[in-house]
Amino acid sequence: MSDVAAPAGWYPANDGSQRQRWWDGVAWTEHYQHPYTTERVDLTAPEGARVYTPWIWVMLGVQVLQTIALLTIDWAEYMRLSLDASIQGQLAALTSQASLVSMLSGWGGLALLIGCAFLDWSALKREGIPRPFHAAWSILSPAVYVIGRAVVARRRAGRGIAVMWLEIAILMFGLVAAIWMIGVIFAVVFEFMPSLTA
């Protein structure tokens, strides 16, 4: 390396091989990788590599806020509006708090979670975590990314599994909230059932 400090990352090992060596921003470490070969690659993270980035905590927090937002909705009122066949009732349902909050927390929240996953993945790569779980999995589900990322970080660095357990707790919280919302919706539907069949 030159006198100017290069950022931390994988660089050619300068030993005549195809290997790359991890530069931690100050000095060379003993971590090597063999890119683009079928050789066994050392997938051990450099000593002291951070496995918890701010972005993973934001992802978990956003998921909690999404569930809380859905619990604040008056689902009974939304269902009453939805079951009103008049144009005014349908417009009221489309512009209701329930409709707006669920749309914002759904699509807006998903976009934010996918963005955070890519920022988290990039941060893990900058820390020198070899082949971190790819952020593209967050498009399938943010939970898939968080759990996969935790398992891979644990294999590479020996730590980082806590976010998996937090994600599972958030999923359980969301499941309980969903069961409660479905119960409210069914109660309103059964309340309106006689008038719908009349």
JOTA-V670419 format. One record per residue. RES is the residue in three letters. SS is DSSP state (helix for helix, strand for strand, loop for the rest). PHI is phi in whole degrees, 0 to 359 (999 if undefined). OMEGA is omega as a letter, one per 40 degrees, with the letter a starting at -180 (999 if undefined). Layout:
BEGIN
res->RES ss->SS phi->PHI omega->OMEGA
res->RES ss->SS phi->PHI omega->OMEGA
END
This chain:
BEGIN
res->MET ss->loop phi->999 omega->i
res->SER ss->loop phi->278 omega->i
res->ASP ss->loop phi->292 omega->i
res->VAL ss->loop phi->281 omega->a
res->ALA ss->loop phi->292 omega->i
res->ALA ss->loop phi->275 omega->i
res->PRO ss->loop phi->294 omega->i
res->ALA ss->loop phi->302 omega->i
res->GLY ss->strand phi->167 omega->i
res->TRP ss->strand phi->271 omega->a
res->TYR ss->strand phi->227 omega->i
res->PRO ss->strand phi->306 omega->a
res->ALA ss->loop phi->284 omega->a
res->ASN ss->loop phi->58 omega->i
res->ASP ss->loop phi->241 omega->i
res->GLY ss->loop phi->86 omega->i
res->SER ss->loop phi->263 omega->i
res->GLN ss->loop phi->271 omega->a
res->ARG ss->loop phi->291 omega->i
res->GLN ss->strand phi->244 omega->a
res->ARG ss->strand phi->238 omega->a
res->TRP ss->strand phi->278 omega->i
res->TRP ss->strand phi->258 omega->a
res->ASP ss->loop phi->274 omega->a
res->GLY ss->loop phi->100 omega->a
res->VAL ss->loop phi->233 omega->a
res->ALA ss->loop phi->211 omega->i
res->TRP ss->strand phi->287 omega->i
res->THR ss->strand phi->255 omega->i
res->GLU ss->strand phi->265 omega->a
res->HIS ss->strand phi->264 omega->a
res->TYR ss->strand phi->236 omega->i
res->GLN ss->strand phi->218 omega->a
res->HIS ss->loop phi->244 omega->a
res->PRO ss->loop phi->288 omega->i
res->TYR ss->loop phi->59 omega->i
res->THR ss->loop phi->228 omega->i
res->THR ss->loop phi->265 omega->i
res->GLU ss->loop phi->296 omega->i
res->ARG ss->loop phi->294 omega->a
res->VAL ss->loop phi->256 omega->i
res->ASP ss->loop phi->284 omega->a
res->LEU ss->loop phi->259 omega->i
res->THR ss->loop phi->276 omega->i
res->ALA ss->loop phi->289 omega->i
res->PRO ss->loop phi->299 omega->i
res->GLU ss->loop phi->304 omega->i
res->GLY ss->loop phi->82 omega->i
res->ALA ss->loop phi->296 omega->a
res->ARG ss->loop phi->281 omega->i
res->VAL ss->loop phi->257 omega->i
res->TYR ss->loop phi->248 omega->i
res->THR ss->loop phi->260 omega->i
res->PRO ss->helix phi->301 omega->a
res->TRP ss->helix phi->290 omega->i
res->ILE ss->helix phi->289 omega->i
res->TRP ss->helix phi->290 omega->i
res->VAL ss->helix phi->298 omega->i
res->MET ss->helix phi->302 omega->a
res->LEU ss->helix phi->294 omega->i
res->GLY ss->helix phi->296 omega->i
res->VAL ss->helix phi->298 omega->i
res->GLN ss->helix phi->295 omega->i
res->VAL ss->helix phi->295 omega->a
res->LEU ss->helix phi->296 omega->i
res->GLN ss->helix phi->299 omega->a
res->THR ss->helix phi->293 omega->i
res->ILE ss->helix phi->298 omega->i
res->ALA ss->helix phi->300 omega->i
res->LEU ss->helix phi->292 omega->i
res->LEU ss->helix phi->284 omega->a
res->THR ss->loop phi->278 omega->a
res->ILE ss->loop phi->282 omega->i
res->ASP ss->loop phi->275 omega->a
res->TRP ss->helix phi->294 omega->i
res->ALA ss->helix phi->297 omega->i
res->GLU ss->helix phi->295 omega->i
res->TYR ss->helix phi->298 omega->i
res->MET ss->helix phi->292 omega->i
res->ARG ss->helix phi->298 omega->i
res->LEU ss->helix phi->295 omega->a
res->SER ss->helix phi->295 omega->a
res->LEU ss->helix phi->278 omega->i
res->ASP ss->loop phi->283 omega->a
res->ALA ss->loop phi->283 omega->a
res->SER ss->loop phi->288 omega->i
res->ILE ss->helix phi->298 omega->i
res->GLN ss->helix phi->297 omega->i
res->GLY ss->helix phi->296 omega->i
res->GLN ss->helix phi->293 omega->i
res->LEU ss->helix phi->295 omega->i
res->ALA ss->helix phi->297 omega->i
res->ALA ss->helix phi->294 omega->a
res->LEU ss->helix phi->292 omega->a
res->THR ss->loop phi->257 omega->a
res->SER ss->loop phi->288 omega->i
res->GLN ss->helix phi->302 omega->a
res->ALA ss->helix phi->300 omega->a
res->SER ss->helix phi->294 omega->a
res->LEU ss->helix phi->292 omega->a
res->VAL ss->helix phi->295 omega->a
res->SER ss->helix phi->293 omega->i
res->MET ss->helix phi->290 omega->a
res->LEU ss->helix phi->294 omega->a
res->SER ss->helix phi->287 omega->i
res->GLY ss->helix phi->285 omega->a
res->TRP ss->helix phi->288 omega->i
res->GLY ss->helix phi->295 omega->i
res->GLY ss->helix phi->296 omega->i
res->LEU ss->helix phi->296 omega->i
res->ALA ss->helix phi->299 omega->i
res->LEU ss->helix phi->296 omega->a
res->LEU ss->helix phi->295 omega->i
res->ILE ss->helix phi->295 omega->i
res->GLY ss->helix phi->299 omega->i
res->CYS ss->helix phi->296 omega->i
res->ALA ss->helix phi->298 omega->i
res->PHE ss->helix phi->292 omega->i
res->LEU ss->helix phi->292 omega->i
res->ASP ss->helix phi->296 omega->i
res->TRP ss->helix phi->301 omega->i
res->SER ss->helix phi->297 omega->i
res->ALA ss->helix phi->295 omega->i
res->LEU ss->helix phi->296 omega->i
res->LYS ss->helix phi->296 omega->i
res->ARG ss->helix phi->296 omega->i
res->GLU ss->loop phi->285 omega->i
res->GLY ss->loop phi->94 omega->i
res->ILE ss->loop phi->291 omega->a
res->PRO ss->loop phi->290 omega->i
res->ARG ss->loop phi->45 omega->i
res->PRO ss->loop phi->295 omega->i
res->PHE ss->loop phi->304 omega->a
res->HIS ss->loop phi->288 omega->a
res->ALA ss->loop phi->294 omega->i
res->ALA ss->loop phi->300 omega->i
res->TRP ss->helix phi->297 omega->i
res->SER ss->helix phi->293 omega->i
res->ILE ss->helix phi->293 omega->i
res->LEU ss->helix phi->294 omega->i
res->SER ss->loop phi->189 omega->i
res->PRO ss->helix phi->303 omega->i
res->ALA ss->helix phi->296 omega->i
res->VAL ss->helix phi->298 omega->i
res->TYR ss->helix phi->296 omega->a
res->VAL ss->helix phi->300 omega->a
res->ILE ss->helix phi->292 omega->i
res->GLY ss->helix phi->298 omega->a
res->ARG ss->helix phi->296 omega->i
res->ALA ss->helix phi->294 omega->a
res->VAL ss->helix phi->296 omega->a
res->VAL ss->helix phi->293 omega->i
res->ALA ss->helix phi->299 omega->i
res->ARG ss->helix phi->297 omega->i
res->ARG ss->helix phi->293 omega->a
res->ARG ss->helix phi->279 omega->a
res->ALA ss->helix phi->244 omega->a
res->GLY ss->loop phi->81 omega->i
res->ARG ss->loop phi->205 omega->i
res->GLY ss->loop phi->113 omega->a
res->ILE ss->loop phi->278 omega->a
res->ALA ss->helix phi->302 omega->a
res->VAL ss->helix phi->294 omega->i
res->MET ss->helix phi->295 omega->a
res->TRP ss->helix phi->293 omega->i
res->LEU ss->helix phi->295 omega->i
res->GLU ss->helix phi->297 omega->i
res->ILE ss->helix phi->296 omega->i
res->ALA ss->helix phi->296 omega->i
res->ILE ss->helix phi->295 omega->i
res->LEU ss->helix phi->298 omega->i
res->MET ss->helix phi->295 omega->i
res->PHE ss->helix phi->300 omega->i
res->GLY ss->helix phi->295 omega->i
res->LEU ss->helix phi->294 omega->i
res->VAL ss->helix phi->297 omega->i
res->ALA ss->helix phi->297 omega->a
res->ALA ss->helix phi->295 omega->i
res->ILE ss->helix phi->297 omega->i
res->TRP ss->helix phi->297 omega->a
res->MET ss->helix phi->297 omega->i
res->ILE ss->helix phi->297 omega->i
res->GLY ss->helix phi->300 omega->i
res->VAL ss->helix phi->297 omega->a
res->ILE ss->helix phi->298 omega->i
res->PHE ss->helix phi->296 omega->i
res->ALA ss->helix phi->299 omega->i
res->VAL ss->helix phi->291 omega->i
res->VAL ss->helix phi->299 omega->i
res->PHE ss->helix phi->292 omega->i
res->GLU ss->helix phi->295 omega->a
res->PHE ss->helix phi->272 omega->a
res->MET ss->helix phi->307 omega->a
res->PRO ss->helix phi->300 omega->a
res->SER ss->helix phi->286 omega->i
res->LEU ss->helix phi->285 omega->a
res->THR ss->helix phi->272 omega->a
res->ALA ss->loop phi->285 omega->999
END
